[in-house]
């Protein structure tokens, strides 16, 4: 029977899973729905992860030795009672044995590990939420962002969407400039006027991730030249760069790698470029780019190193 290490990159929108053997070779990959028990029921999170593990189709010839999770619900600086509950429920429902080692760190930590493999560096992640982490020369970690409710997490998809919706509401109230976002959002939700959005956005079926998905519409409007959308997108890039600059100053190491990760970065060239330019303007020796190792694979590799498998 072959030993397998599972790595999980949890997210507010989607969760990616990889299975590696003890030599670090990829055996299988899968994708499932979101897991963030700060914003959705615990049982639903566990069910989604179990579904993703089942999609790996490992069969009876494999034994899961360890499972490492990049968890969007934690930030590595404080302990969460919910995290222990999540681990226990996952162990029981995924069919892991008592000997299966389960390791849980923040999703930004695993993405950073995929960038530097434990060496000094900075990683800013922006998807449904946003957060940043740095590792200094002594291996100590510092974080920014990731505050969750009631904050919107600067530069996140949710933050972009909330600011865009506020602009639409202001335009409707005649307290702000007209914006093409009004037409795009009413068309998206199939309503005739902005006030009809109240019941939709405040309904029980509207999740944080659903609102964050509107960021793609804002990006499209910015690309078409809408001034309000452009200002929101530029502001998001500046906020994310502000996170990175804060971390670089705190670790006092401007020549390290600075990583971008998450849907907001992946899907918006303006944010990528503006972020990179802002970082290099202050720290010209930094190397800015995307992690070469996906976080789900980085998580499994981290477990292999930590547990010496």
C-alpha angles and dihedrals in degrees: 000000000000122000116235132194117206121209121195129195104195120200144176090243106025139358125220124203133193133185119209132181120233091269089060095253118146113248103171143345136202143169130220140168128291128300119195112130091190088073106023138039116288092230091055091051092051092046091052093050093046089051090053092049090050089052088062086073092206095164127199097306094077135070120200105231097175141001121204119193130199097206121200089199097068139054103201094240099085137033120247123205088206090059092060089049091050092052093049094048092046092051091052099042098039091054095240116162124241088256094057108111114224119197123186127192132153119284090241091055091055092047089050090050087054088055101046106008089229099320121121114289149118130250127188116192123194123177125113085341132011136230140156135211136184133193115208130210091274093051095254117143129222126184141201131190124002093118097143119190129044089017121071095219108245116264094005126133088252092051092049091049095047092050091048092049090049089053090052091050091048091050090051091050091047089237092111139034123284114263136188086231087082093063094041094051096044090048091048092053093037095237131131101227140017096253089065087066091070095078092043098048094042095045121112093246095060108097129192090250091053091056092044089056088068088074088083090062090050090052090051092051091049090051088053090054104257104160096214093050091046091053091051094049093046090048091052091053091049092049092051091047088050089058091051094047091050091053094046090053092047095053091039092221114115096168097068131102117279115201134202120204140165139055096290090059096038095051102041122062091185091059091045093051098041091047093050093047092050093051094047092046089064100027108029093175094060120108109223123195148097125301113265093211116061112238095242090056091041089054092055092046090050090054091049090054097041095046093035092230 
